[in-house]
Amino acid sequence: MQNSIAGVKEPDVSKKEKKKQFADKKDRILIVDDAPATLELLERNLTPAGYRISMASNVDEALRVIDSSPVDLVITDFKMPGLSGVDLARHVRENHNDMAVMIITAYPSVKGAVEAVKTGAEEYLAKPFTGEELLSAVTRILRNLHIRRTAHASNRPRIHIPHGLIGESRAMSRISNFINKAALTSATVLISGESGTGKELVARAIHYKSARASAPFVPVNCGAIPEELLESELFGHIKGAFTGANETRAGFFQTADGGTIFLDEISETSVSMQVKLLRVLQDKEVCMVGATHTRKVDVRILASTNKNIPALIKKGQFREDLYYRINVITVELPPLRERQDDIFLLTRHFADKFAEELGHPAPLFSDSALQVLRSYHWPGNVRELENIIQRLVVMTDGDVIDVPDLPSLMRFSAYQPATSNRTLAAVESEYIRSVLQSVNNNKTMAAKILGIDRKTLREKLERANLSASR
């Protein structure tokens, strides 16, 4: 049974349970009400939930508290003798951007709610309300406040991680430390991680922080070069080696001599090509197509993969000896869904970047839009985020990007819980659709994100009755 004091119903939840559930909260809440009973009841509901509570019986007293100590949320009565809760909300909006306001009242009206919102209140709660309703509103307000703070903090100087890597999360700090250590050696490095996590950026950072920085950095997308051309592209060919070889041409290894070659998606190479790469790693020599002798090269090899190589070894699709050669120093890049603290930084970075290219101010993002961006699962990782922000900057007419401006699938996934009663084909089709939308239906880019070739993607699209261009 629920009791009520001053129009506020107490929840049927023990203080012990509340402490166990909310003990980690440290936000400070200022309660302002001219009724001592209401102050007492609100404090009794919020203190066990882990919040630090201050109280004031009028607006003047509340202003002294705000000016003397930090406050996260002000909960104020609507009508009080002298200055009202609306006056207090207006003062907070005009003088304290880093603070939220909730107005409570025993005299609810549409006019009062509109006035409260216009003056800057995040919530308008009518009495009587239960303790659960109070805690739910407070949790919602503070969650949005923390999102806003994090987004604003993206304008602060960032931890310096070189060559386009952006982030202040613990995961990115670990990557930064890895780059610094890997740059001190010439050992082979294997960088693993999902498509779009920044494997090439990490490889570039290692190269340009190393003693080889003044020499070439040569990236090679092993999955994008046809198998029949890959050997010639990597090792070069001599004139007349095959039809169309009208001149002798150096390969990527010779071009990278003295520097670094980055073999992106090395797991896409055939077993026969892996044998030839193994010889380069072992002997530091390459043999051009059509040549009868080898040439020495001084090249550091960095490689990447978005696949599980040990699983490929078991299937006979990757040579175990080559794996041991490239697996000297390894790092796995975290997916964006595990770097939620970096999403606002990346969003602001990309928004500034594309707005500058267009020659107009960067748009702002509403709290709701930021919350959707943070909760989205990001199958294409940072590359998908970059593509979406570019599209938003180009296509949104207003100064503020809100939830309706976001891609439809993102809005849907933000509000619809995942279900386990769908077939594997349905889940796969939805995932492919989301990736295609994130890259504006570019099949080549979608296939790269999905870790499959264009032919496989085309077959999956036909089976799922999906369409795409390019």
C-alpha positions as CSV (number, residue, x, y, z in Angstrom):
1,M,0.0,0.0,0.0
2,Q,1.3,3.4,-0.9
3,N,1.2,6.4,1.5
4,S,1.1,10.0,0.5
5,I,2.5,13.2,2.0
6,A,1.9,16.6,0.5
7,G,0.6,14.9,-2.7
8,V,3.6,12.6,-3.2
9,K,3.0,8.9,-3.0
10,E,5.7,6.8,-1.4
11,P,6.8,3.7,-3.3
12,D,6.5,0.2,-1.9
13,V,10.3,-0.2,-2.1
14,S,12.5,-0.7,1.0
15,K,15.5,1.6,1.6
16,K,17.8,-1.4,1.6
17,E,16.6,-2.3,-1.9
18,K,17.1,1.2,-3.1
19,K,20.6,1.5,-1.7
20,K,21.5,-1.8,-3.4
21,Q,20.1,-0.7,-6.7
22,F,21.3,3.0,-6.8
23,A,24.3,3.1,-4.5
24,D,26.7,4.2,-7.2
25,K,24.9,7.5,-8.0
26,K,26.7,10.7,-6.9
27,D,24.7,13.4,-8.6
28,R,23.7,16.4,-6.4
29,I,20.1,17.4,-6.3
30,L,18.7,20.7,-4.8
31,I,15.1,20.4,-3.7
32,V,13.2,23.7,-3.4
33,D,9.8,23.9,-1.8
34,D,8.1,26.0,0.9
35,A,6.4,23.0,2.4
36,P,8.7,21.2,4.9
37,A,6.7,17.9,4.6
38,T,7.4,17.9,0.8
39,L,11.1,18.6,1.3
40,E,11.3,15.7,3.8
41,L,9.5,13.2,1.6
42,L,11.5,14.0,-1.5
43,E,14.7,13.7,0.5
44,R,13.5,10.4,1.9
45,N,12.9,9.0,-1.6
46,L,16.0,10.3,-3.3
47,T,18.7,9.9,-0.6
48,P,18.5,6.0,-0.5
49,A,18.8,6.1,-4.3
50,G,22.4,7.4,-3.8
51,Y,21.8,11.1,-4.7
52,R,23.4,13.9,-2.6
53,I,20.5,16.1,-1.4
54,S,20.4,19.8,-0.5
55,M,17.2,21.6,0.4
56,A,15.9,25.2,0.3
57,S,12.5,26.6,1.3
58,N,12.5,29.5,-1.2
59,V,14.1,30.7,-4.4
60,D,16.5,33.2,-2.6
61,E,17.8,30.4,-0.5
62,A,18.1,28.2,-3.5
63,L,20.2,30.8,-5.4
64,R,22.6,31.0,-2.5
65,V,23.1,27.2,-2.6
66,I,23.6,27.2,-6.4
67,D,26.1,30.0,-6.2
68,S,28.1,28.3,-3.4
69,S,28.3,24.7,-4.5
70,P,27.9,22.5,-7.6
71,V,24.3,21.2,-8.4
72,D,23.3,18.8,-11.1
73,L,19.5,18.9,-10.8
74,V,17.1,21.4,-9.2
75,I,13.7,20.1,-8.3
76,T,11.4,23.0,-7.5
77,D,7.8,23.6,-6.6
78,F,5.9,25.7,-9.2
79,K,4.2,28.1,-6.8
80,M,5.9,29.5,-3.8
81,P,5.7,32.8,-1.9
82,G,7.8,35.5,-3.6
83,L,9.8,34.2,-6.6
84,S,8.3,31.1,-8.2
85,G,9.8,27.9,-9.5
86,V,9.5,29.3,-13.0
87,D,11.6,32.3,-12.0
88,L,14.2,29.8,-10.6
89,A,14.1,27.7,-13.8
90,R,14.6,30.9,-15.9
91,H,17.6,31.9,-13.8
92,V,19.2,28.4,-14.2
93,R,18.7,28.4,-18.0
94,E,20.3,31.9,-18.3
95,N,23.2,31.4,-16.0
96,H,23.9,27.6,-15.6
97,N,24.1,25.6,-18.9
98,D,25.5,22.6,-16.9
99,M,22.4,22.2,-14.7
100,A,18.9,20.7,-15.2
101,V,15.6,21.7,-13.7
102,M,12.4,19.7,-12.9
103,I,9.2,21.5,-11.8
104,I,6.6,19.9,-9.6
105,T,3.2,21.3,-8.9
106,A,-0.1,20.5,-7.2
107,Y,-1.9,22.8,-9.8
108,P,-1.1,21.2,-13.1
109,S,-2.3,22.9,-16.3
110,V,-1.3,23.0,-20.0
111,K,-0.4,26.7,-19.6
112,G,1.8,26.0,-16.7
113,A,3.5,23.1,-18.4
114,V,4.2,25.2,-21.5
115,E,5.6,28.0,-19.4
116,A,7.8,25.6,-17.5
117,V,9.3,24.1,-20.7
118,K,9.8,27.5,-22.2
119,T,11.8,28.7,-19.2
120,G,14.1,25.7,-19.4
121,A,12.6,22.9,-17.3
122,E,13.3,19.4,-18.5
123,E,10.4,17.8,-16.7
124,Y,7.0,19.0,-15.4
125,L,5.7,16.5,-12.8
126,A,2.2,16.9,-11.4
127,K,1.2,15.9,-7.9
128,P,0.4,13.3,-6.7
129,F,3.1,11.2,-8.1
130,T,4.7,8.0,-6.8
131,G,8.2,7.6,-5.7
132,E,8.8,5.4,-8.7
133,E,7.6,8.1,-11.0
134,L,9.9,10.6,-9.2
135,L,12.9,8.4,-9.5
136,S,12.1,7.6,-13.2
137,A,11.9,11.3,-14.0
138,V,15.1,12.1,-12.1
139,T,17.0,9.3,-13.8
140,R,15.8,10.4,-17.2
141,I,16.8,14.0,-16.7
142,L,20.2,13.2,-15.3
143,R,20.9,10.7,-18.1
144,N,20.2,13.5,-20.7
145,L,22.3,15.9,-18.7
146,H,25.3,13.6,-18.8
147,I,24.8,13.0,-22.5
148,R,24.8,16.8,-23.0
149,R,27.9,17.2,-20.9
150,T,29.7,14.5,-22.8
151,A,28.8,16.1,-26.1
152,H,29.9,19.5,-25.0
153,A,33.1,18.0,-23.6
154,S,34.0,16.9,-27.2
155,N,35.1,20.5,-27.9
156,R,37.9,20.2,-25.2
157,P,41.4,19.4,-26.3
158,R,41.6,15.7,-26.9
159,I,44.2,13.1,-25.9
160,H,46.7,13.2,-28.8
161,I,46.6,10.0,-30.7
162,P,48.2,10.5,-34.1
163,H,47.0,10.2,-37.7
164,G,43.2,10.5,-37.3
165,L,42.7,8.2,-34.3
166,I,40.2,10.0,-32.0
167,G,39.1,8.9,-28.6
168,E,39.4,9.4,-24.8
169,S,38.0,6.0,-23.8
170,R,40.1,3.4,-21.9
171,A,40.2,1.3,-25.1
172,M,41.7,4.1,-27.1
173,S,44.3,4.8,-24.4
174,R,45.3,1.2,-24.6
175,I,45.6,1.5,-28.4
176,S,47.8,4.6,-28.0
177,N,50.1,2.8,-25.7
178,F,50.4,-0.1,-28.1
179,I,51.2,2.2,-31.0
180,N,54.0,3.9,-29.0
181,K,55.5,0.5,-28.1
182,A,55.1,-1.1,-31.5
183,A,56.8,1.9,-33.2
184,L,60.0,1.2,-31.3
185,T,60.6,-2.1,-33.0
186,S,60.7,-3.4,-36.6
187,A,58.8,-6.5,-35.7
188,T,55.8,-7.7,-37.8
189,V,52.5,-6.5,-36.4
190,L,49.1,-8.1,-36.9
191,I,46.1,-5.8,-36.4
192,S,42.7,-7.4,-36.0
193,G,39.3,-6.0,-35.7
194,E,35.9,-5.6,-37.4
195,S,35.7,-3.6,-40.6
196,G,35.6,0.1,-40.0
197,T,37.5,0.1,-36.7
198,G,40.5,2.0,-38.0
199,K,43.1,-0.8,-38.7
200,E,44.9,1.2,-41.4
201,L,45.0,4.3,-39.2
202,V,46.8,2.3,-36.5
203,A,49.2,0.9,-39.1
204,R,50.0,4.5,-40.3
205,A,50.4,5.7,-36.8
206,I,52.9,2.9,-36.1
207,H,54.9,3.7,-39.2
208,Y,55.0,7.5,-38.8
209,K,56.1,7.2,-35.2
210,S,58.9,4.7,-36.1
211,A,62.4,5.2,-37.3
212,R,61.1,4.5,-40.8
213,A,58.8,7.5,-40.9
214,S,60.8,9.3,-43.6
215,A,60.5,6.2,-45.9
216,P,57.3,5.2,-47.8
217,F,54.2,3.7,-46.2
218,V,52.5,1.5,-48.8
219,P,49.0,0.2,-48.0
220,V,47.8,-2.8,-50.1
221,N,44.2,-4.0,-50.0
222,C,44.7,-7.7,-50.5
223,G,40.9,-8.4,-50.9
224,A,40.5,-5.7,-53.6
225,I,43.1,-7.0,-56.1
226,P,42.2,-10.0,-58.2
227,E,44.1,-13.1,-57.4
228,E,45.7,-13.3,-60.9
229,L,47.1,-9.8,-60.5
230,L,48.1,-9.8,-56.8
231,E,51.6,-11.4,-57.3
232,S,52.5,-8.9,-60.0
233,E,51.2,-6.0,-57.9
234,L,53.1,-7.1,-54.8
235,F,56.4,-8.2,-56.3
236,G,56.5,-6.5,-59.7
237,H,57.1,-8.1,-63.1
238,I,59.7,-7.9,-65.9
239,K,58.9,-7.0,-69.5
240,G,57.3,-9.9,-71.4
241,A,56.5,-11.9,-68.3
242,F,52.9,-12.2,-69.4
243,T,50.5,-10.8,-72.0
244,G,50.3,-7.0,-71.5
245,A,53.6,-6.8,-69.6
246,N,55.0,-4.2,-72.0
247,E,57.6,-2.9,-69.5
248,T,59.3,-3.9,-66.3
249,R,57.5,-2.6,-63.3
250,A,58.3,-2.6,-59.6
251,G,55.8,-4.0,-57.1
252,F,54.6,-2.7,-53.8
253,F,57.4,-4.4,-51.9
254,Q,60.1,-2.6,-53.9
255,T,58.2,0.7,-53.6
256,A,58.1,0.3,-49.8
257,D,61.9,-0.5,-49.6
258,G,63.2,1.1,-46.5
259,G,59.7,1.7,-45.2
260,T,56.6,-0.1,-44.3
261,I,54.1,-2.2,-46.3
262,F,50.6,-2.6,-44.9
263,L,48.9,-5.8,-46.1
264,D,45.2,-5.0,-45.4
265,E,43.0,-8.0,-45.0
266,I,45.8,-10.5,-45.5
267,S,43.4,-13.3,-44.7
268,E,41.8,-12.7,-48.2
269,T,45.0,-14.0,-50.0
270,S,45.1,-17.6,-51.4
271,V,47.2,-20.3,-49.9
272,S,49.6,-20.2,-52.9
273,M,50.1,-16.5,-52.4
274,Q,50.7,-17.1,-48.7
275,V,53.6,-19.3,-49.5
276,K,55.2,-16.5,-51.5
277,L,54.6,-14.0,-48.7
278,L,56.2,-16.4,-46.2
279,R,59.4,-16.4,-48.3
280,V,59.5,-12.6,-48.2
281,L,59.1,-12.6,-44.4
282,Q,61.8,-15.3,-43.9
283,D,64.4,-14.2,-46.5
284,K,63.6,-10.5,-47.0
285,E,63.7,-11.2,-50.7
286,V,61.2,-10.8,-53.5
287,C,61.1,-12.4,-56.9
288,M,59.5,-10.4,-59.7
289,V,57.1,-12.3,-62.0
290,G,59.1,-13.6,-64.9
291,A,62.4,-13.1,-63.2
292,T,65.0,-15.8,-62.5
293,H,66.6,-14.3,-59.4
294,T,65.4,-12.6,-56.3
295,R,66.0,-9.1,-54.9
296,K,66.7,-8.0,-51.3
297,V,64.2,-5.6,-49.8
298,D,64.2,-3.9,-46.4
299,V,60.5,-3.6,-45.6
300,R,58.6,-3.8,-42.3
301,I,55.4,-5.7,-42.7
302,L,52.2,-4.7,-40.9
303,A,49.1,-6.8,-41.6
304,S,45.4,-6.7,-40.7
305,T,42.4,-9.0,-40.7
306,N,38.8,-8.9,-39.8
307,K,38.5,-12.7,-39.7
308,N,39.5,-15.3,-37.1
309,I,42.7,-16.7,-38.6
310,P,43.0,-19.7,-36.3
311,A,39.6,-20.8,-37.5
312,L,40.8,-20.3,-41.1
313,I,43.9,-22.5,-40.3
314,K,41.6,-25.3,-39.2
315,K,39.7,-25.1,-42.4
316,G,43.0,-25.2,-44.4
317,Q,42.4,-21.6,-45.7
318,F,45.4,-20.0,-44.1
319,R,48.9,-21.3,-43.6
320,E,49.8,-21.9,-39.9
321,D,53.5,-21.0,-40.5
322,L,52.6,-17.7,-42.1
323,Y,50.3,-16.9,-39.2
324,Y,53.2,-17.4,-36.7
325,R,55.3,-15.1,-38.8
326,I,52.9,-12.2,-38.9
327,N,51.6,-12.8,-35.3
328,V,54.7,-11.5,-33.6
329,I,53.0,-8.4,-32.1
330,T,49.2,-8.3,-32.1
331,V,46.5,-5.9,-31.2
332,E,42.7,-6.2,-31.5
333,L,40.8,-3.0,-32.2
334,P,37.6,-2.6,-30.3
335,P,34.3,-2.2,-32.2
336,L,32.6,1.2,-31.8
337,R,29.8,-0.3,-29.7
338,E,32.5,-0.9,-27.0
339,R,33.7,2.7,-27.3
340,Q,30.5,4.5,-26.5
341,D,32.4,7.2,-24.6
342,D,34.1,8.2,-27.9
343,I,31.0,8.4,-30.0
344,F,30.3,12.1,-29.2
345,L,33.9,13.0,-29.8
346,L,33.8,11.3,-33.2
347,T,30.4,12.8,-34.0
348,R,31.7,16.4,-33.3
349,H,34.9,15.7,-35.3
350,F,33.1,14.5,-38.4
351,A,30.4,17.2,-38.2
352,D,33.1,19.9,-38.0
353,K,35.1,18.3,-40.8
354,F,32.2,18.0,-43.3
355,A,30.7,21.4,-42.3
356,E,34.1,23.0,-43.0
357,E,34.2,21.3,-46.4
358,L,30.8,22.8,-47.2
359,G,31.8,26.2,-45.8
360,H,29.1,26.6,-43.2
361,P,28.9,26.2,-39.4
362,A,28.7,22.7,-38.0
363,P,25.2,21.7,-36.9
364,L,24.3,20.9,-33.3
365,F,22.8,17.6,-32.2
366,S,19.8,17.3,-29.9
367,D,20.1,15.3,-26.7
368,S,17.7,12.7,-28.1
369,A,19.7,12.4,-31.3
370,L,22.9,12.0,-29.3
371,Q,21.3,9.3,-27.2
372,V,20.3,7.4,-30.3
373,L,23.8,7.6,-31.7
374,R,25.2,6.4,-28.5
375,S,22.8,3.4,-28.2
376,Y,23.0,2.3,-31.8
377,H,25.0,-1.0,-32.4
378,W,27.2,0.4,-35.3
379,P,27.7,-2.7,-37.5
380,G,30.1,-0.6,-39.7
381,N,31.9,1.0,-36.8
382,V,33.7,4.3,-37.2
383,R,33.4,4.2,-41.0
384,E,29.6,3.9,-40.7
385,L,29.5,6.7,-38.2
386,E,31.5,9.0,-40.5
387,N,29.3,8.2,-43.5
388,I,26.1,8.9,-41.5
389,I,27.4,12.2,-40.1
390,Q,28.5,13.3,-43.6
391,R,25.0,12.6,-44.9
392,L,23.4,14.4,-42.0
393,V,25.6,17.5,-42.5
394,V,24.9,17.6,-46.2
395,M,21.2,16.8,-46.2
396,T,19.9,18.5,-43.0
397,D,18.5,22.0,-43.6
398,G,18.3,23.2,-40.0
399,D,20.9,24.1,-37.4
400,V,20.0,21.3,-35.1
401,I,20.0,17.6,-36.1
402,D,17.3,15.7,-34.2
403,V,16.0,12.1,-34.2
404,P,13.8,12.4,-37.2
405,D,16.9,13.4,-39.3
406,L,18.6,10.1,-38.5
407,P,18.4,7.1,-40.8
408,S,15.1,5.3,-40.4
409,L,16.7,1.9,-39.5
410,M,18.8,3.7,-36.8
411,R,15.6,5.3,-35.3
412,F,13.8,1.9,-35.4
413,S,16.7,0.0,-33.8
414,A,17.0,2.7,-31.1
415,Y,13.5,2.1,-29.8
416,Q,12.8,-1.6,-30.7
417,P,14.2,-4.3,-28.4
418,A,16.0,-7.1,-30.1
419,T,14.0,-10.3,-30.3
420,S,15.2,-13.9,-30.5
421,N,12.3,-15.3,-32.4
422,R,13.5,-14.3,-35.8
423,T,15.2,-16.6,-38.3
424,L,18.9,-16.3,-39.1
425,A,18.1,-15.2,-42.6
426,A,15.9,-12.3,-41.3
427,V,18.6,-11.1,-38.9
428,E,21.2,-11.3,-41.7
429,S,18.9,-9.4,-44.1
430,E,18.3,-6.6,-41.5
431,Y,22.1,-6.3,-40.9
432,I,22.9,-6.1,-44.6
433,R,20.2,-3.5,-45.1
434,S,21.6,-1.4,-42.2
435,V,25.1,-1.6,-43.7
436,L,23.8,-0.6,-47.1
437,Q,22.0,2.4,-45.7
438,S,25.0,3.5,-43.7
439,V,27.1,3.7,-46.9
440,N,24.4,5.1,-49.2
441,N,23.9,1.8,-51.0
442,N,27.5,1.5,-52.1
443,K,27.9,-2.2,-52.8
444,T,31.7,-2.1,-52.8
445,M,31.9,-0.4,-49.5
446,A,29.2,-2.5,-48.0
447,A,31.0,-5.7,-49.0
448,K,34.1,-4.5,-47.4
449,I,32.3,-3.7,-44.1
450,L,30.5,-7.1,-44.2
451,G,33.8,-8.9,-44.9
452,I,32.6,-10.6,-48.1
453,D,33.2,-10.0,-51.8
454,R,30.8,-8.2,-54.2
455,K,29.6,-11.5,-55.7
456,T,28.6,-12.9,-52.4
457,L,26.9,-9.7,-51.4
458,R,25.0,-9.7,-54.7
459,E,23.8,-13.3,-54.1
460,K,22.6,-12.3,-50.6
461,L,20.8,-9.3,-51.9
462,E,19.0,-11.4,-54.5
463,R,17.9,-14.0,-51.9
464,A,16.7,-11.3,-49.6
465,N,15.0,-9.3,-52.4
466,L,17.1,-6.2,-51.4
467,S,18.4,-3.7,-53.9
468,A,21.5,-1.5,-54.0
469,S,23.5,0.5,-56.6
470,R,27.1,0.5,-57.6
